Amino acid sequence: MIREIVGSEFMDCRKVQDICQKQGLSKYAVRRMKREEGIKTVEVDNGDGEKIWLWFDPGQVWEKYSE
């Protein structure tokens, strides 16, 4: 399910969690699904101390950018 939400993009983890919670999933269920589906996380810092966490599916990102 998370794989379909993220697709071949990098998505803010808060947005993914909001979408999943609207579908009735708990925060813990989302974390478990993330791990089971192989979704990875990258931390992005804007240089001014602000950070966001992006989730991505390595396989789909690879396919998108390796063409």
CYANA upper distance limits for C-alpha pairs under 8 A (distance plus 0.5 A):
  1 MET  CA      5 ILE  CA      7.04
  1 MET  CA     33 MET  CA      8.30
  2 ILE  CA      6 VAL  CA      6.59
  2 ILE  CA     16 VAL  CA      7.99
  2 ILE  CA     20 CYS  CA      8.47
  2 ILE  CA     30 VAL  CA      8.44
  2 ILE  CA     33 MET  CA      7.57
  2 ILE  CA     34 LYS  CA      7.04
  2 ILE  CA     37 GLU  CA      7.93
  2 ILE  CA     39 ILE  CA      8.31
  3 ARG  CA      7 GLY  CA      6.25
  3 ARG  CA     37 GLU  CA      7.26
  3 ARG  CA     39 ILE  CA      7.55
  3 ARG  CA     57 ASP  CA      6.92
  5 ILE  CA     16 VAL  CA      7.55
  6 VAL  CA     10 PHE  CA      7.32
  6 VAL  CA     11 MET  CA      6.67
  6 VAL  CA     16 VAL  CA      7.92
  6 VAL  CA     55 TRP  CA      7.73
  6 VAL  CA     56 PHE  CA      6.68
  6 VAL  CA     57 ASP  CA      7.44
  7 GLY  CA     56 PHE  CA      8.11
  7 GLY  CA     57 ASP  CA      7.40
  7 GLY  CA     60 GLN  CA      7.13
  8 SER  CA     56 PHE  CA      7.65
  8 SER  CA     57 ASP  CA      7.12
  8 SER  CA     60 GLN  CA      5.25
  8 SER  CA     61 VAL  CA      5.35
  8 SER  CA     64 LYS  CA      7.03
  9 GLU  CA     56 PHE  CA      6.82
  9 GLU  CA     57 ASP  CA      8.31
  9 GLU  CA     61 VAL  CA      7.12
 10 PHE  CA     54 LEU  CA      6.15
 10 PHE  CA     55 TRP  CA      6.12
 10 PHE  CA     56 PHE  CA      5.47
 11 MET  CA     15 LYS  CA      7.57
 11 MET  CA     16 VAL  CA      7.47
 11 MET  CA     54 LEU  CA      5.57
 11 MET  CA     55 TRP  CA      5.79
 11 MET  CA     56 PHE  CA      7.13
 12 ASP  CA     16 VAL  CA      7.18
 12 ASP  CA     52 ILE  CA      7.38
 12 ASP  CA     53 TRP  CA      6.40
 12 ASP  CA     54 LEU  CA      5.03
 12 ASP  CA     55 TRP  CA      6.84
 13 CYS  CA     17 GLN  CA      6.61
 13 CYS  CA     53 TRP  CA      6.33
 13 CYS  CA     54 LEU  CA      5.95
 13 CYS  CA     55 TRP  CA      6.22
 14 ARG  CA     18 ASP  CA      6.57
 15 LYS  CA     19 ILE  CA      6.77
 16 VAL  CA     20 CYS  CA      6.77
 17 GLN  CA     21 GLN  CA      6.49
 17 GLN  CA     27 LYS  CA      7.56
 17 GLN  CA     30 VAL  CA      7.42
 18 ASP  CA     22 LYS  CA      6.67
 19 ILE  CA     23 GLN  CA      7.14
 20 CYS  CA     24 GLY  CA      7.15
 20 CYS  CA     25 LEU  CA      6.06
 20 CYS  CA     26 SER  CA      8.32
 20 CYS  CA     30 VAL  CA      7.46
 21 GLN  CA     25 LEU  CA      5.27
 21 GLN  CA     26 SER  CA      6.56
 21 GLN  CA     27 LYS  CA      7.76
 25 LEU  CA     29 ALA  CA      6.49
 25 LEU  CA     30 VAL  CA      7.03
 26 SER  CA     30 VAL  CA      6.81
 27 LYS  CA     31 ARG  CA      6.85
 28 TYR  CA     32 ARG  CA      6.73
 29 ALA  CA     33 MET  CA      6.63
 30 VAL  CA     34 LYS  CA      6.53
 31 ARG  CA     35 ARG  CA      6.85
 32 ARG  CA     36 GLU  CA      6.65
 33 MET  CA     37 GLU  CA      6.40
 34 LYS  CA     38 GLY  CA      6.72
 34 LYS  CA     39 ILE  CA      5.71
 34 LYS  CA     40 LYS  CA      8.26
 35 ARG  CA     39 ILE  CA      6.72
 35 ARG  CA     40 LYS  CA      8.49
 38 GLY  CA     57 ASP  CA      7.38
 38 GLY  CA     58 PRO  CA      8.43
 39 ILE  CA     55 TRP  CA      7.01
 39 ILE  CA     56 PHE  CA      6.11
 39 ILE  CA     57 ASP  CA      5.34
 39 ILE  CA     58 PRO  CA      7.55
 40 LYS  CA     55 TRP  CA      6.12
 40 LYS  CA     56 PHE  CA      5.91
 40 LYS  CA     57 ASP  CA      6.74
 40 LYS  CA     58 PRO  CA      7.43
 41 THR  CA     53 TRP  CA      7.00
 41 THR  CA     54 LEU  CA      6.06
 41 THR  CA     55 TRP  CA      5.08
 41 THR  CA     56 PHE  CA      6.89
 42 VAL  CA     53 TRP  CA      6.27
 42 VAL  CA     54 LEU  CA      5.83
 42 VAL  CA     55 TRP  CA      7.07
 43 GLU  CA     51 LYS  CA      7.23
 43 GLU  CA     52 ILE  CA      6.36
 43 GLU  CA     53 TRP  CA      5.08
 43 GLU  CA     54 LEU  CA      6.83
 44 VAL  CA     51 LYS  CA      6.00
 44 VAL  CA     52 ILE  CA      5.92
 44 VAL  CA     53 TRP  CA      6.77
 44 VAL  CA     54 LEU  CA      7.90
 45 ASP  CA     49 GLY  CA      7.01
 45 ASP  CA     50 GLU  CA      6.26
 45 ASP  CA     51 LYS  CA      4.95
 45 ASP  CA     52 ILE  CA      7.23
 46 ASN  CA     50 GLU  CA      6.25
 46 ASN  CA     51 LYS  CA      6.99
 56 PHE  CA     61 VAL  CA      7.69
 57 ASP  CA     61 VAL  CA      6.64
 58 PRO  CA     62 TRP  CA      6.44
 59 GLY  CA     63 GLU  CA      6.81
 60 GLN  CA     64 LYS  CA      6.70
 61 VAL  CA     65 TYR  CA      6.73
 62 TRP  CA     66 SER  CA      6.15
 63 GLU  CA     67 GLU  CA      7.28
